């Protein structure tokens, strides 16, 4: 069925509790921020609406809420680099230590230690963000390869099936970019571009195993997210009811926000821990295949950009589980 251990992933989550708590504070804080700023915008709109009739007040309240939601969304857009740098990459760093059975250094907190490890590999948040975006582009290209294979099969409806599968896989591979970043931390790479290239080639030559497990995790994560959404509909509707000029869609939006926060804080790191198990076990002892390197260079402009940024032109062999700087 799948190749990861749910119990093992949950155990790693428990042993990285400081980061789990940090993720909960950050992502639940973001969801709460959306609610508060949206409510403030709606309240301002409601006050402005007092200068007109009931129709004007309803309209101004709605647009005030939309403006507040958009303003906070813009702030989060600019903060995404630092969330990736401090929260996601830091959590990956301690998960890497645990998956290889390495104890955390004595006298240093997990967050302090992980931040130092990430800074050694990626001097600036912007560097990690650029690498992550290029990695995502290459992963999308590999996923597109699966669709291309299906469309040429002589099966009725294969093209439509390929389109549906491609859409599902694009959702499923949303966790894999963090596994690729974990490779750079695990191997102690000093050149993040070369490390990402190596990790992507190894991923490409094992894409069937990785996509199968990513698909299973997508089903698990999004099924649980849907459950959270349904549970959160009632309290979200109450929040909207308490806001001035409440609108029906607000409860759905806020329930989605809280479901997203649970997914980002708890379910995503669980999925990453599962995929790290699969990826590191699968690539153990493998060397990057030059044919896959050439294939990725041909199919993905993002991969070519990675190669262009590298300080060297050689693909180093994959490190074994004990080889960590």
URCOR-V705270 format. One record per helix or strand. SS is the DSSP state (A for helix, B for strand). FROM is the first residue (numbers start at 1). LEN is the number of residues. If there is no record, write none. Layout:
# URCOR-V705270
SS_FROM_LEN + SS_FROM_LEN
This chain:
# URCOR-V705270
A_6_10 + A_17_35 + A_54_46 + A_110_12 + A_125_27 + A_158_30 + A_192_14 + A_207_36 + A_248_36 + A_290_10 + A_301_9
